[in-house]
Amino acid sequence: MSNNFDQFIQEVESDLRQEKFEHLWKKYGKSISIGFAVIIGLSVAFNLWQHYQTKQRDIISQQFVSAQTLMFNKNIGDALSAMEGISKTSHHTYSTLAKFNMASILRMETGHKNLSKAEEIYKDLMNDSSVDNMFRELAIVLYVSLRLDSLKNDSEDEFKKLLKSIEPCLKDAAPYRHLALELKGMIELRQKNYDKATETFVAIAQDEKSPKDLRLRAQVITQNLASQLAEQSQKVS
């Protein structure tokens, strides 16, 4: 009797659970189905987007390599056009690299030489906060180098602007610190501030972290400056 009663209770509970489930399904089942569909749809869309991004990156990578090959083969006009096209793409890294290559081409002694346009490219990269800091500092160094070479008259105001521009690159952790120091020394030379220039080049020459070629240049310039300063002191005495 007890067993039959227990079995009856279990059947009732089972029926109640089934009825409750059916009620809940009728009430929420459609929303749950839509929710799962949305999740699955988003997952599929994300995977498709990743695949598209990878494919686009591969295409741009191949285009960039082809453009560089054109540069190496001295096919400058086509290389410039190719790099300009890549610079307008949505892939930020390749776009940035293409702009650096464009500026390099525009600095070459070819029919496409355009220093003012190269300066504009560097300035755009310098002032673009979305560009990685390493690339921004490289743009600063290249801009100051180009601007210094382009100056026809030794303008004190212009020298001050260049020194201010290069300040962020002179910090200890800056990736192009030693190149920036060399440019600082060159500006000081152009200002005829020989004492400061000597200090700058001595700092480069004595810094073991300086690239070998840069240290050698700094040593040669320091020796020449020392000779000039010695000659000047002898004339004064």
Secondary structure, 3 states (H helix, E strand, C coil): CHHHHHHHHHHHHHHHHHHHHHHHHHHHHHHHHHHHHHHHHHHHHHHHHHHHHHHHHHHHHHHHHHHHHHHHCCCHHHHHHHHHHHHCCCCHHHHHHHHHHHHHHHHCCCCCCCHHHHHHHHHHHHHCCCCCHHHHHHHHHHHHHHHHHHCCCCCHHHHHHHHHHHHHHHCCCCCCHHHHHHHHHHHHHHCCCHHHHHHHHHHHHHCCCCCHHHHHHHHHHHHHHHHHHHHHHHHHC
